[in-house]
Amino acid sequence: MKKGLQDGFKRPRLDLIQCPVCKGRAVVTGVFYELVCADCNGSGWVVDGSRLLLPLEELVTQLSFKLQAAEREIRALKGVSGMAGPERHYNEPNRRGAGGSNFTGD
């Protein structure tokens, strides 16, 4: 297998899932109080498939990748739908009011 020029310089993107023990809450219920989950190091996330515990430095990087992907998806969804339905007609000028101003019918 031929190694690409940039392959060694990129951080691998790991698939993270919620911790099955604490169910993503980062704490487990003890007898009298909540304890930090030892299976996910109190983060609520583990590596998919292997259920490995990530070191904190790597966990911060992987969570940042996950957050950036979620923000890109949110931006894409907002761009596709934009304003639809009644709010679109309410906010765009229709020049039907007095002197060509916006008339909303309120």
Order of alpha helices (4+ residues) and beta strands (2+ residues): beta-beta-beta-beta-alpha-alpha
